[in-house]
Amino acid sequence: MQPCGRRLLGGGAAPPPVSAGLGSGHSMDRAQREHMERVLGVTTTVLFVASVSYIALTALYACFCDGGGARRDDDGAARDSSSVPPEPSEETKRALKGIPVHVVVHLARDADEETSSMEEGGGDCAVCLAEYAAGDEVRVLPACRHGFHRECVDRWLLTRAPTCPVCRAPVVARN
């Protein structure tokens, strides 16, 4: 039997006495560490999946709200709103053909002189903001008498709205 006291200068290196609680506590630390690693792994995985799902759902929501998908026309036909502008109405095309085109011969800088064929139009196009030059084709809208470059106002009326770019007066007569 071994004495109960401590050996200061012992001959043999005897292991320290192990109590029942201390040995099982050491193995409990390893089990706790493994459990903690599993919990952190699962938590990290769940947070990653939640983040990716949030980003994906936000992108889908933005696509649907901004009109990125196919839209339906009034007649029920699907069309892609991002690639093709809306077709101008036949009424707008007919009205555009009926508006005469004037050619600028010269622009008078004096108030006493008159501009040839452009009395009502002014000196610049409100669509492109460029001044009229000699030889420019100008279209004066009949309802409001505002003048614009022919190319500018034709593009405006056919792709944006059938109204004057300045005062929004309708170009097409409403019934």
MODELLER restraints for C-alpha pairs under 7 A, 6 or more apart:
rsr = mdl.restraints
at = mdl.atoms
rsr.add(forms.Gaussian(group=physical.xy_distance, feature=features.Distance(at['CA:63:A'], at['CA:69:A']), mean=6.66, stdev=0.5))
rsr.add(forms.Gaussian(group=physical.xy_distance, feature=features.Distance(at['CA:68:A'], at['CA:82:A']), mean=6.75, stdev=0.5))
rsr.add(forms.Gaussian(group=physical.xy_distance, feature=features.Distance(at['CA:69:A'], at['CA:80:A']), mean=6.82, stdev=0.5))
rsr.add(forms.Gaussian(group=physical.xy_distance, feature=features.Distance(at['CA:70:A'], at['CA:78:A']), mean=6.09, stdev=0.5))
rsr.add(forms.Gaussian(group=physical.xy_distance, feature=features.Distance(at['CA:70:A'], at['CA:79:A']), mean=5.51, stdev=0.5))
rsr.add(forms.Gaussian(group=physical.xy_distance, feature=features.Distance(at['CA:70:A'], at['CA:80:A']), mean=4.67, stdev=0.5))
rsr.add(forms.Gaussian(group=physical.xy_distance, feature=features.Distance(at['CA:70:A'], at['CA:81:A']), mean=6.44, stdev=0.5))
rsr.add(forms.Gaussian(group=physical.xy_distance, feature=features.Distance(at['CA:71:A'], at['CA:78:A']), mean=5.59, stdev=0.5))
rsr.add(forms.Gaussian(group=physical.xy_distance, feature=features.Distance(at['CA:71:A'], at['CA:79:A']), mean=5.48, stdev=0.5))
rsr.add(forms.Gaussian(group=physical.xy_distance, feature=features.Distance(at['CA:71:A'], at['CA:80:A']), mean=6.20, stdev=0.5))
rsr.add(forms.Gaussian(group=physical.xy_distance, feature=features.Distance(at['CA:71:A'], at['CA:81:A']), mean=6.39, stdev=0.5))
rsr.add(forms.Gaussian(group=physical.xy_distance, feature=features.Distance(at['CA:72:A'], at['CA:78:A']), mean=4.56, stdev=0.5))
rsr.add(forms.Gaussian(group=physical.xy_distance, feature=features.Distance(at['CA:72:A'], at['CA:79:A']), mean=6.18, stdev=0.5))
rsr.add(forms.Gaussian(group=physical.xy_distance, feature=features.Distance(at['CA:85:A'], at['CA:159:A']), mean=6.69, stdev=0.5))
rsr.add(forms.Gaussian(group=physical.xy_distance, feature=features.Distance(at['CA:86:A'], at['CA:159:A']), mean=6.94, stdev=0.5))
rsr.add(forms.Gaussian(group=physical.xy_distance, feature=features.Distance(at['CA:88:A'], at['CA:158:A']), mean=5.22, stdev=0.5))
rsr.add(forms.Gaussian(group=physical.xy_distance, feature=features.Distance(at['CA:88:A'], at['CA:159:A']), mean=6.61, stdev=0.5))
rsr.add(forms.Gaussian(group=physical.xy_distance, feature=features.Distance(at['CA:91:A'], at['CA:172:A']), mean=6.80, stdev=0.5))
rsr.add(forms.Gaussian(group=physical.xy_distance, feature=features.Distance(at['CA:92:A'], at['CA:162:A']), mean=6.35, stdev=0.5))
rsr.add(forms.Gaussian(group=physical.xy_distance, feature=features.Distance(at['CA:92:A'], at['CA:172:A']), mean=6.06, stdev=0.5))
rsr.add(forms.Gaussian(group=physical.xy_distance, feature=features.Distance(at['CA:95:A'], at['CA:171:A']), mean=6.99, stdev=0.5))
rsr.add(forms.Gaussian(group=physical.xy_distance, feature=features.Distance(at['CA:95:A'], at['CA:172:A']), mean=5.97, stdev=0.5))
rsr.add(forms.Gaussian(group=physical.xy_distance, feature=features.Distance(at['CA:99:A'], at['CA:139:A']), mean=6.97, stdev=0.5))
rsr.add(forms.Gaussian(group=physical.xy_distance, feature=features.Distance(at['CA:99:A'], at['CA:141:A']), mean=6.83, stdev=0.5))
rsr.add(forms.Gaussian(group=physical.xy_distance, feature=features.Distance(at['CA:100:A'], at['CA:139:A']), mean=6.37, stdev=0.5))
rsr.add(forms.Gaussian(group=physical.xy_distance, feature=features.Distance(at['CA:101:A'], at['CA:137:A']), mean=6.21, stdev=0.5))
rsr.add(forms.Gaussian(group=physical.xy_distance, feature=features.Distance(at['CA:101:A'], at['CA:138:A']), mean=5.62, stdev=0.5))
rsr.add(forms.Gaussian(group=physical.xy_distance, feature=features.Distance(at['CA:101:A'], at['CA:139:A']), mean=4.77, stdev=0.5))
rsr.add(forms.Gaussian(group=physical.xy_distance, feature=features.Distance(at['CA:102:A'], at['CA:117:A']), mean=6.29, stdev=0.5))
rsr.add(forms.Gaussian(group=physical.xy_distance, feature=features.Distance(at['CA:102:A'], at['CA:137:A']), mean=5.61, stdev=0.5))
rsr.add(forms.Gaussian(group=physical.xy_distance, feature=features.Distance(at['CA:102:A'], at['CA:138:A']), mean=5.07, stdev=0.5))
rsr.add(forms.Gaussian(group=physical.xy_distance, feature=features.Distance(at['CA:102:A'], at['CA:139:A']), mean=6.13, stdev=0.5))
rsr.add(forms.Gaussian(group=physical.xy_distance, feature=features.Distance(at['CA:103:A'], at['CA:135:A']), mean=5.79, stdev=0.5))
rsr.add(forms.Gaussian(group=physical.xy_distance, feature=features.Distance(at['CA:103:A'], at['CA:136:A']), mean=5.65, stdev=0.5))
rsr.add(forms.Gaussian(group=physical.xy_distance, feature=features.Distance(at['CA:103:A'], at['CA:137:A']), mean=4.55, stdev=0.5))
rsr.add(forms.Gaussian(group=physical.xy_distance, feature=features.Distance(at['CA:103:A'], at['CA:138:A']), mean=6.03, stdev=0.5))
rsr.add(forms.Gaussian(group=physical.xy_distance, feature=features.Distance(at['CA:104:A'], at['CA:116:A']), mean=6.58, stdev=0.5))
rsr.add(forms.Gaussian(group=physical.xy_distance, feature=features.Distance(at['CA:104:A'], at['CA:117:A']), mean=6.81, stdev=0.5))
rsr.add(forms.Gaussian(group=physical.xy_distance, feature=features.Distance(at['CA:104:A'], at['CA:133:A']), mean=6.82, stdev=0.5))
rsr.add(forms.Gaussian(group=physical.xy_distance, feature=features.Distance(at['CA:104:A'], at['CA:134:A']), mean=5.11, stdev=0.5))
rsr.add(forms.Gaussian(group=physical.xy_distance, feature=features.Distance(at['CA:104:A'], at['CA:135:A']), mean=5.20, stdev=0.5))
rsr.add(forms.Gaussian(group=physical.xy_distance, feature=features.Distance(at['CA:104:A'], at['CA:136:A']), mean=5.41, stdev=0.5))
rsr.add(forms.Gaussian(group=physical.xy_distance, feature=features.Distance(at['CA:104:A'], at['CA:137:A']), mean=6.43, stdev=0.5))
rsr.add(forms.Gaussian(group=physical.xy_distance, feature=features.Distance(at['CA:105:A'], at['CA:116:A']), mean=6.23, stdev=0.5))
rsr.add(forms.Gaussian(group=physical.xy_distance, feature=features.Distance(at['CA:105:A'], at['CA:134:A']), mean=5.00, stdev=0.5))
rsr.add(forms.Gaussian(group=physical.xy_distance, feature=features.Distance(at['CA:105:A'], at['CA:135:A']), mean=5.94, stdev=0.5))
rsr.add(forms.Gaussian(group=physical.xy_distance, feature=features.Distance(at['CA:106:A'], at['CA:115:A']), mean=6.60, stdev=0.5))
rsr.add(forms.Gaussian(group=physical.xy_distance, feature=features.Distance(at['CA:106:A'], at['CA:116:A']), mean=6.61, stdev=0.5))
rsr.add(forms.Gaussian(group=physical.xy_distance, feature=features.Distance(at['CA:106:A'], at['CA:134:A']), mean=5.14, stdev=0.5))
rsr.add(forms.Gaussian(group=physical.xy_distance, feature=features.Distance(at['CA:107:A'], at['CA:115:A']), mean=5.15, stdev=0.5))
rsr.add(forms.Gaussian(group=physical.xy_distance, feature=features.Distance(at['CA:108:A'], at['CA:114:A']), mean=6.14, stdev=0.5))
rsr.add(forms.Gaussian(group=physical.xy_distance, feature=features.Distance(at['CA:108:A'], at['CA:115:A']), mean=5.38, stdev=0.5))
rsr.add(forms.Gaussian(group=physical.xy_distance, feature=features.Distance(at['CA:120:A'], at['CA:145:A']), mean=5.85, stdev=0.5))
rsr.add(forms.Gaussian(group=physical.xy_distance, feature=features.Distance(at['CA:120:A'], at['CA:146:A']), mean=6.48, stdev=0.5))
rsr.add(forms.Gaussian(group=physical.xy_distance, feature=features.Distance(at['CA:120:A'], at['CA:147:A']), mean=6.99, stdev=0.5))
rsr.add(forms.Gaussian(group=physical.xy_distance, feature=features.Distance(at['CA:121:A'], at['CA:140:A']), mean=6.43, stdev=0.5))
rsr.add(forms.Gaussian(group=physical.xy_distance, feature=features.Distance(at['CA:121:A'], at['CA:145:A']), mean=6.69, stdev=0.5))
rsr.add(forms.Gaussian(group=physical.xy_distance, feature=features.Distance(at['CA:121:A'], at['CA:146:A']), mean=5.15, stdev=0.5))
rsr.add(forms.Gaussian(group=physical.xy_distance, feature=features.Distance(at['CA:121:A'], at['CA:147:A']), mean=4.03, stdev=0.5))
rsr.add(forms.Gaussian(group=physical.xy_distance, feature=features.Distance(at['CA:122:A'], at['CA:147:A']), mean=6.95, stdev=0.5))
rsr.add(forms.Gaussian(group=physical.xy_distance, feature=features.Distance(at['CA:123:A'], at['CA:131:A']), mean=5.68, stdev=0.5))
rsr.add(forms.Gaussian(group=physical.xy_distance, feature=features.Distance(at['CA:123:A'], at['CA:132:A']), mean=5.87, stdev=0.5))
rsr.add(forms.Gaussian(group=physical.xy_distance, feature=features.Distance(at['CA:124:A'], at['CA:130:A']), mean=5.49, stdev=0.5))
rsr.add(forms.Gaussian(group=physical.xy_distance, feature=features.Distance(at['CA:124:A'], at['CA:131:A']), mean=3.91, stdev=0.5))
rsr.add(forms.Gaussian(group=physical.xy_distance, feature=features.Distance(at['CA:124:A'], at['CA:132:A']), mean=5.40, stdev=0.5))
rsr.add(forms.Gaussian(group=physical.xy_distance, feature=features.Distance(at['CA:125:A'], at['CA:131:A']), mean=6.22, stdev=0.5))
rsr.add(forms.Gaussian(group=physical.xy_distance, feature=features.Distance(at['CA:125:A'], at['CA:147:A']), mean=6.88, stdev=0.5))
rsr.add(forms.Gaussian(group=physical.xy_distance, feature=features.Distance(at['CA:125:A'], at['CA:148:A']), mean=4.71, stdev=0.5))
rsr.add(forms.Gaussian(group=physical.xy_distance, feature=features.Distance(at['CA:125:A'], at['CA:149:A']), mean=6.08, stdev=0.5))
rsr.add(forms.Gaussian(group=physical.xy_distance, feature=features.Distance(at['CA:126:A'], at['CA:148:A']), mean=6.67, stdev=0.5))
rsr.add(forms.Gaussian(group=physical.xy_distance, feature=features.Distance(at['CA:126:A'], at['CA:166:A']), mean=6.99, stdev=0.5))
rsr.add(forms.Gaussian(group=physical.xy_distance, feature=features.Distance(at['CA:127:A'], at['CA:152:A']), mean=6.18, stdev=0.5))
rsr.add(forms.Gaussian(group=physical.xy_distance, feature=features.Distance(at['CA:127:A'], at['CA:165:A']), mean=6.96, stdev=0.5))
rsr.add(forms.Gaussian(group=physical.xy_distance, feature=features.Distance(at['CA:128:A'], at['CA:152:A']), mean=6.84, stdev=0.5))
rsr.add(forms.Gaussian(group=physical.xy_distance, feature=features.Distance(at['CA:137:A'], at['CA:149:A']), mean=5.89, stdev=0.5))
rsr.add(forms.Gaussian(group=physical.xy_distance, feature=features.Distance(at['CA:137:A'], at['CA:150:A']), mean=5.58, stdev=0.5))
rsr.add(forms.Gaussian(group=physical.xy_distance, feature=features.Distance(at['CA:138:A'], at['CA:147:A']), mean=6.37, stdev=0.5))
rsr.add(forms.Gaussian(group=physical.xy_distance, feature=features.Distance(at['CA:138:A'], at['CA:148:A']), mean=5.45, stdev=0.5))
rsr.add(forms.Gaussian(group=physical.xy_distance, feature=features.Distance(at['CA:138:A'], at['CA:149:A']), mean=4.48, stdev=0.5))
rsr.add(forms.Gaussian(group=physical.xy_distance, feature=features.Distance(at['CA:138:A'], at['CA:150:A']), mean=5.00, stdev=0.5))
rsr.add(forms.Gaussian(group=physical.xy_distance, feature=features.Distance(at['CA:139:A'], at['CA:147:A']), mean=5.54, stdev=0.5))
rsr.add(forms.Gaussian(group=physical.xy_distance, feature=features.Distance(at['CA:139:A'], at['CA:148:A']), mean=5.52, stdev=0.5))
rsr.add(forms.Gaussian(group=physical.xy_distance, feature=features.Distance(at['CA:139:A'], at['CA:149:A']), mean=6.15, stdev=0.5))
rsr.add(forms.Gaussian(group=physical.xy_distance, feature=features.Distance(at['CA:139:A'], at['CA:150:A']), mean=5.18, stdev=0.5))
rsr.add(forms.Gaussian(group=physical.xy_distance, feature=features.Distance(at['CA:140:A'], at['CA:146:A']), mean=5.48, stdev=0.5))
rsr.add(forms.Gaussian(group=physical.xy_distance, feature=features.Distance(at['CA:140:A'], at['CA:147:A']), mean=4.09, stdev=0.5))
rsr.add(forms.Gaussian(group=physical.xy_distance, feature=features.Distance(at['CA:140:A'], at['CA:148:A']), mean=6.49, stdev=0.5))
rsr.add(forms.Gaussian(group=physical.xy_distance, feature=features.Distance(at['CA:141:A'], at['CA:147:A']), mean=6.33, stdev=0.5))
rsr.add(forms.Gaussian(group=physical.xy_distance, feature=features.Distance(at['CA:143:A'], at['CA:169:A']), mean=6.78, stdev=0.5))
rsr.add(forms.Gaussian(group=physical.xy_distance, feature=features.Distance(at['CA:143:A'], at['CA:171:A']), mean=6.70, stdev=0.5))
rsr.add(forms.Gaussian(group=physical.xy_distance, feature=features.Distance(at['CA:144:A'], at['CA:169:A']), mean=6.62, stdev=0.5))
rsr.add(forms.Gaussian(group=physical.xy_distance, feature=features.Distance(at['CA:157:A'], at['CA:163:A']), mean=6.64, stdev=0.5))
rsr.add(forms.Gaussian(group=physical.xy_distance, feature=features.Distance(at['CA:162:A'], at['CA:170:A']), mean=6.16, stdev=0.5))
rsr.add(forms.Gaussian(group=physical.xy_distance, feature=features.Distance(at['CA:162:A'], at['CA:171:A']), mean=5.76, stdev=0.5))
rsr.add(forms.Gaussian(group=physical.xy_distance, feature=features.Distance(at['CA:162:A'], at['CA:172:A']), mean=6.77, stdev=0.5))
rsr.add(forms.Gaussian(group=physical.xy_distance, feature=features.Distance(at['CA:163:A'], at['CA:169:A']), mean=5.28, stdev=0.5))
rsr.add(forms.Gaussian(group=physical.xy_distance, feature=features.Distance(at['CA:163:A'], at['CA:170:A']), mean=4.32, stdev=0.5))
rsr.add(forms.Gaussian(group=physical.xy_distance, feature=features.Distance(at['CA:163:A'], at['CA:171:A']), mean=5.30, stdev=0.5))
rsr.add(forms.Gaussian(group=physical.xy_distance, feature=features.Distance(at['CA:164:A'], at['CA:170:A']), mean=6.41, stdev=0.5))
rsr.add(forms.Gaussian(group=physical.xy_distance, feature=features.Distance(at['CA:164:A'], at['CA:171:A']), mean=6.73, stdev=0.5))
